[in-house]
């Protein structure tokens, strides 16, 4: 476990998945990150790579060949290497190996970099192409935040506030987690999406078109808030297990397959490409 701390925040990061496991507000004594109750949802904030969402038949298609790949990729299940750390920053690496090549035939180094900056945590995804060819990938975050913040409060007192005016449509998912091609409007009066126990009964809300690049968790009862800013991520998922006391705000570059349409990785919607020898970086920020 790697610990980072400044006057505002104390955070913890696990080697497995380079997963953030605590985001503790020292000023209020509030733990803002979901604590991975195994009876409800056993994750804190998984890092998604080299795919986001599900693949039809759990198969990644590359140049006509198929590779077994589970939902959200293998990074979240993998042991990372701690490259370096000090009081306020840490860098983790998942380099390619024989095991990864069996599931994903590209040579890479996937890194997750953490840095405390005052009352914010910057999380940067870094992909280094170590191959002699272009590599294709998706990447994203899946942090789950405790709602409500304080004991004695109600989940329904909270809402998500979008940075700018939105006319949102969620892209509907099948029971297997693939896009159906249908959409449904999601009202956000006053740029607010109010949390309810039934908001995610039909699975995640997935937005392929979004103006905002920042979303805040707020309450109608007090002025405490938490914000997630994702300037370089074009897609967003929102999710909670129905009835659970958390909400996930998920910045993505990539997303699940469309049902009945398996497709080669280089033709997947929203796929990222990186030329040989090049480096990709995309940060997002969690702030109080």
C-alpha positions as CSV (number, residue, x, y, z in Angstrom):
1,X,0.0,0.0,0.0
2,X,1.3,3.4,-1.0
3,X,0.2,6.5,1.1
4,X,0.2,10.1,-0.1
5,X,-0.6,13.0,2.2
6,X,-0.7,16.8,2.4
7,X,-2.5,19.2,4.6
8,X,-5.8,18.6,2.8
9,X,-5.9,15.0,1.8
10,X,-4.6,11.5,2.6
11,X,-4.9,8.9,-0.1
12,X,-3.9,5.2,-0.4
13,X,-3.1,3.2,-3.5
14,X,-2.9,-0.5,-3.9
15,X,-0.4,-2.4,-6.1
16,X,-3.1,-4.6,-7.5
17,X,-4.5,-2.6,-10.4
18,X,-2.7,0.6,-9.1
19,X,-6.1,1.2,-7.6
20,X,-6.9,4.2,-5.4
21,X,-8.4,2.7,-2.2
22,X,-8.8,5.8,0.0
23,X,-9.5,9.5,-0.6
24,X,-9.7,11.0,2.9
25,X,-10.6,14.6,3.6
26,X,-8.4,15.6,6.5
27,X,-10.4,18.9,7.1
28,X,-13.7,17.1,7.6
29,X,-12.7,13.6,8.5
30,X,-14.7,12.2,5.6
31,X,-13.7,9.1,3.6
32,X,-15.0,9.9,0.2
33,X,-14.1,6.7,-1.6
34,X,-16.3,3.6,-1.5
35,X,-14.6,1.0,0.7
36,X,-15.2,-2.0,-1.5
37,X,-17.8,-4.0,0.5
38,X,-17.4,-7.5,-1.1
39,X,-21.1,-8.2,-0.5
40,X,-22.1,-5.2,-2.6
41,X,-19.3,-4.1,-5.0
42,X,-15.8,-5.2,-4.3
43,X,-13.9,-2.4,-6.0
44,X,-12.8,1.2,-5.1
45,X,-11.7,2.8,-8.3
46,X,-10.5,0.4,-10.9
47,X,-8.3,1.6,-13.8
48,X,-9.6,0.3,-17.1
49,X,-7.1,-0.8,-19.8
50,X,-6.8,-1.9,-22.6
51,X,-10.6,-1.9,-23.1
52,X,-13.5,-0.1,-21.5
53,X,-16.7,-2.0,-21.1
54,X,-17.5,-5.4,-22.6
55,X,-16.5,-7.3,-25.7
56,X,-18.9,-9.6,-27.5
57,X,-18.1,-13.2,-26.4
58,X,-15.3,-11.7,-24.2
59,X,-13.2,-11.7,-27.4
60,X,-10.9,-9.0,-28.6
61,X,-10.5,-9.0,-32.4
62,X,-7.1,-8.1,-33.8
63,X,-6.2,-8.6,-37.5
64,X,-8.7,-11.4,-37.8
65,X,-7.5,-13.3,-34.7
66,X,-9.4,-13.6,-31.4
67,X,-8.1,-13.1,-27.9
68,X,-9.8,-13.7,-24.6
69,X,-10.5,-10.4,-22.8
70,X,-12.9,-9.8,-19.9
71,X,-14.9,-6.7,-19.3
72,X,-12.9,-3.5,-18.7
73,X,-9.6,-5.3,-19.6
74,X,-6.9,-6.9,-17.5
75,X,-5.2,-3.9,-15.8
76,X,-7.5,-3.8,-12.8
77,X,-6.6,-7.5,-12.0
78,X,-2.9,-7.1,-12.6
79,X,0.0,-6.4,-10.1
80,X,1.7,-3.2,-11.0
81,X,5.3,-2.1,-10.2
82,X,5.9,0.9,-8.0
83,X,8.3,3.0,-10.1
84,X,8.8,5.9,-7.6
85,X,7.0,7.6,-4.7
86,X,7.4,10.5,-2.4
87,X,5.1,12.2,0.1
88,X,2.7,13.6,-2.5
89,X,3.2,11.5,-5.7
90,X,3.6,8.0,-6.9
91,X,4.0,6.3,-10.3
92,X,2.9,2.7,-11.1
93,X,3.8,0.6,-14.2
94,X,2.2,-2.4,-15.9
95,X,4.6,-3.4,-18.7
96,X,3.7,-6.0,-21.3
97,X,4.7,-9.6,-20.7
98,X,4.0,-13.0,-22.2
99,X,0.8,-13.2,-20.3
100,X,-0.5,-9.9,-21.6
101,X,0.5,-10.8,-25.1
102,X,-1.8,-13.8,-25.0
103,X,-4.8,-11.5,-24.4
104,X,-3.6,-8.3,-26.2
105,X,-1.0,-8.7,-28.9
106,X,0.7,-5.3,-28.4
107,X,3.9,-4.2,-26.6
108,X,3.2,-1.4,-24.2
109,X,3.9,0.1,-20.8
110,X,0.7,1.3,-19.1
111,X,1.4,3.7,-16.2
112,X,-0.9,5.3,-13.6
113,X,0.6,8.4,-12.0
114,X,-0.9,10.0,-8.9
115,X,-0.1,13.5,-7.5
116,X,-1.6,15.6,-4.7
117,X,-2.0,19.2,-5.7
118,X,-3.5,21.2,-2.7
119,X,-7.1,19.9,-2.3
120,X,-6.9,17.8,-5.6
121,X,-5.6,14.5,-6.7
122,X,-4.4,14.3,-10.3
123,X,-4.6,10.8,-11.8
124,X,-2.8,10.5,-15.1
125,X,-3.0,7.5,-17.5
126,X,0.2,7.1,-19.5
127,X,0.6,4.6,-22.4
128,X,4.0,4.1,-24.0
129,X,4.1,2.2,-27.3
130,X,7.0,-0.2,-27.1
131,X,5.9,-2.0,-30.3
132,X,7.1,-1.5,-33.9
133,X,3.5,-0.9,-35.0
134,X,0.6,1.2,-34.1
135,X,-1.2,0.0,-31.0
136,X,-4.9,0.4,-30.3
137,X,-6.5,0.7,-26.8
138,X,-9.2,2.2,-24.6
139,X,-8.6,3.6,-21.2
140,X,-10.8,5.0,-18.4
141,X,-11.4,5.5,-14.7
142,X,-14.2,3.9,-12.5
143,X,-14.0,5.7,-9.1
144,X,-16.9,5.1,-6.7
145,X,-17.7,7.8,-4.2
146,X,-19.6,7.4,-1.0
147,X,-23.0,9.0,-1.0
148,X,-24.2,10.3,1.4
149,X,-21.1,12.0,2.8
150,X,-22.3,12.1,6.4
151,X,-24.2,9.7,8.7
152,X,-27.9,10.5,9.0
153,X,-28.2,11.9,5.5
154,X,-30.3,10.5,2.6
155,X,-29.0,9.4,-0.8
156,X,-31.8,11.3,-2.4
157,X,-30.5,14.6,-0.9
158,X,-27.6,14.4,-3.3
159,X,-27.3,15.4,-7.0
160,X,-24.7,15.5,-9.7
161,X,-24.1,19.0,-11.1
162,X,-22.8,19.3,-14.6
163,X,-20.3,22.0,-15.6
164,X,-22.5,23.4,-18.4
165,X,-25.9,23.1,-19.8
166,X,-26.6,19.6,-21.2
167,X,-29.3,17.9,-23.2
168,X,-28.3,14.4,-22.3
169,X,-29.2,11.1,-23.9
170,X,-28.0,7.9,-22.4
171,X,-27.0,5.1,-24.8
172,X,-29.0,2.0,-23.7
173,X,-27.3,-1.2,-22.8
174,X,-28.5,-4.8,-23.2
175,X,-28.7,-7.2,-20.3
176,X,-25.2,-8.4,-21.4
177,X,-23.8,-4.9,-21.2
178,X,-23.6,-4.1,-25.0
179,X,-25.1,-1.0,-26.7
180,X,-28.5,-1.6,-28.3
181,X,-28.3,1.4,-30.6
182,X,-31.2,3.0,-28.7
183,X,-31.0,6.2,-26.6
184,X,-33.1,7.7,-23.9
185,X,-33.3,11.3,-22.7
186,X,-31.9,12.1,-19.2
187,X,-33.4,15.3,-17.8
188,X,-30.9,17.6,-16.1
189,X,-32.9,20.7,-14.9
190,X,-30.6,23.4,-13.9
191,X,-27.6,21.2,-14.9
192,X,-28.5,18.9,-12.1
193,X,-29.1,15.1,-12.1
194,X,-30.7,14.1,-8.8
195,X,-29.6,10.7,-7.4
196,X,-32.3,8.2,-6.6
197,X,-32.3,4.6,-5.6
198,X,-33.7,3.6,-9.0
199,X,-31.6,5.8,-11.3
200,X,-29.4,2.9,-12.4
201,X,-32.0,0.1,-12.4
202,X,-31.3,-0.4,-16.1
203,X,-27.5,-0.3,-15.7
204,X,-25.1,2.6,-16.3
205,X,-26.0,5.9,-17.9
206,X,-23.5,6.3,-20.8
207,X,-23.0,9.6,-22.6
208,X,-21.2,9.5,-25.9
209,X,-21.9,13.2,-26.4
210,X,-21.2,15.6,-23.5
211,X,-20.3,19.3,-23.2
212,X,-19.2,19.3,-19.6
213,X,-15.8,18.2,-18.5
214,X,-16.4,18.5,-14.8
215,X,-19.1,17.0,-12.6
216,X,-19.6,17.7,-8.9
217,X,-21.4,15.7,-6.2
218,X,-23.4,18.1,-4.1
219,X,-26.2,18.0,-1.5
220,X,-29.3,20.1,-1.0
221,X,-28.6,20.1,2.7
222,X,-25.1,21.5,3.0
223,X,-22.2,23.0,0.9
224,X,-19.8,20.1,1.1
225,X,-18.9,18.9,-2.4
226,X,-16.6,16.7,-4.4
227,X,-15.7,17.3,-8.1
228,X,-14.2,15.2,-10.9
229,X,-12.7,17.1,-13.8
230,X,-11.8,15.2,-17.0
231,X,-10.6,17.6,-19.6
232,X,-9.3,15.0,-22.1
233,X,-12.0,12.3,-21.8
234,X,-14.8,12.5,-24.3
235,X,-17.2,10.0,-22.8
236,X,-18.7,9.4,-19.5
237,X,-20.4,6.6,-17.5
238,X,-22.4,7.1,-14.4
239,X,-23.3,4.0,-12.3
240,X,-24.2,2.6,-8.9
241,X,-25.3,-0.8,-7.9
242,X,-29.0,-0.2,-7.2
243,X,-29.5,0.4,-3.5
244,X,-25.8,0.9,-2.7
245,X,-24.5,4.0,-1.0
246,X,-22.1,5.2,-3.7
247,X,-22.0,6.7,-7.2
248,X,-19.4,6.1,-9.9
249,X,-18.3,8.9,-12.1
250,X,-16.3,7.3,-15.0
251,X,-14.3,9.3,-17.5
252,X,-13.6,7.1,-20.5
253,X,-11.8,7.1,-23.8
254,X,-13.6,4.1,-25.3
255,X,-16.6,2.0,-24.4
256,X,-18.4,-1.3,-24.9
257,X,-19.3,-3.1,-28.1
258,X,-22.6,-2.7,-29.8
259,X,-24.6,-6.0,-29.6
260,X,-24.4,-8.3,-32.6
261,X,-21.5,-6.3,-34.1
262,X,-18.1,-7.8,-33.2
263,X,-15.5,-5.6,-34.8
264,X,-11.7,-5.5,-35.2
265,X,-10.0,-3.3,-32.5
266,X,-8.8,-0.7,-35.0
267,X,-12.4,-0.1,-36.1
268,X,-14.0,0.0,-32.7
269,X,-15.9,3.2,-31.8
270,X,-13.8,5.7,-29.8
271,X,-10.7,3.6,-29.9
272,X,-7.4,5.3,-29.3
273,X,-4.3,4.8,-31.5
274,X,-0.7,5.4,-30.7
275,X,2.2,5.2,-33.2
276,X,5.3,3.2,-32.6
277,X,7.6,5.0,-30.1
278,X,4.9,7.6,-29.1
279,X,3.5,8.3,-25.6
280,X,-0.1,9.0,-24.7
281,X,-1.1,10.9,-21.5
282,X,-4.5,11.9,-20.1
283,X,-5.1,13.2,-16.6
284,X,-8.2,13.6,-14.6
285,X,-8.7,15.3,-11.2
286,X,-10.6,14.6,-8.0
287,X,-11.1,17.7,-5.9
288,X,-12.7,18.9,-2.7
